[in-house]
Amino acid sequence: MLVALSTRLVSVAPDAAEARRWAEHELSKAVYDTSPSLVERLLGWLRELFDALSRIGGQAPPLVVPVVLTLVLAALLALGLLLGGRIRRRRVAEAAAGPALFDDDRSSADLARAADAAARRGDFTTAVLERFRAVIRSLDERGLLDDRPGLTAHEATALATAALPALGGELDGAGRLFDDVRYGHAAAGAEEDAAMRRLAEQVATARRPAPVAAS
């Protein structure tokens, strides 16, 4: 049995040069590309390891080199699964947060005009999205929130609600509608456009509540 097992190990195990090519090919894949410096260090370590194994290959027992190479390849596979899992978890977290609300620096007036133009041509999807952006940008222009780069609709809704708590329900509904329309989970029509217009009018006349004086 031991002889048969040894024969199978020797027959399927790569030699040092082939194993090095396999490892370099694996590490060149995008899943490992979380940090160039990490990849470079791993490749350097593997080259040194394979060179050392090549030098001792003729002096070591027959199974030593194949077993070591098999263990190294198994470790690389485990590393790939670990890094791949981290990348997937990060992407899931980013998707849950949502993409940035703004992708340009248009003013609230420009965004509102874009929403009006879209509604006139029957493109209520664009009208709803641009109107919500106009509402959030108007709050930034009034100093009621900071529409910093990377701000998501969920974050913008929370900030807007903190600034105008009386409109918290309407703002939350508008933020949800924005996400649903943007991701294709809901269709925008004239009714949704009218609701977003009403919110824009309410926000335009709303004022931050005065701070409560300390007693």
C-alpha angles and dihedrals in degrees: 000000000000090000092051092048091049091051092052092049093051093045096054101033116097123232120249096267094048093045090051090053090049093050094047090049091051094048091050091063118106093245090070094044097097092117127010092210091056092052092048092051092049093048091049092050092048093050090053091047095049092045090053092048091050091053094050096036094099094047101043125083112274096257099044099082097043092047093049091048091049091051092049092051090048090052090050091051091051090049090051092051091048095049092042090054091051092050092049092049091050091050091049090051091049092049091050091052091048131226123292115294094222130044098174142031101248117148122245089255091054091048092048091051090050089052092049092050091049092050092050091056092045096253096134093164091064091039093057094044095047093045092055090048088050091053093051093043090051090055089052091050089052091050094245094121140001114245092201122181112284094025111156128211090250092053092044091052091052092049093046091050091051089053096043107024092169088067095043095117094048093046092049091051091048092050091051091048090051092053094043093050094043093051094042095247092122136026120235119222139162091290093055090045091052091050091052090049091053090051091051090053092048093049092048092060099034121105131203109259114255114255115259111251115239112251 
